[in-house]
Amino acid sequence: MNTIIYNGKTYDAETIESYYDDMISHDIIAETTQEFFEEYIKLDPKFTDLFEYDFYPID
């Protein structure tokens, strides 16, 4: 399973990636899923609001 760590918790990367905006993610170049996520939230800081209601940790 591919994961993303945010605020010390582990999340399923596929779930988070399904919420990415194509217009924002199109310009990001990263080697790992985690790096991509970190760059994405720099460009769309409000994306982290989804962690309150839409994303649940897997750990």
Secondary structure, 3 states (H helix, E strand, C coil): CCEEEECCEEEEHHHHHCCCCHHHHCCCCCCCHHHHHHHHHHHCHHHHHHHHHCCCCCC
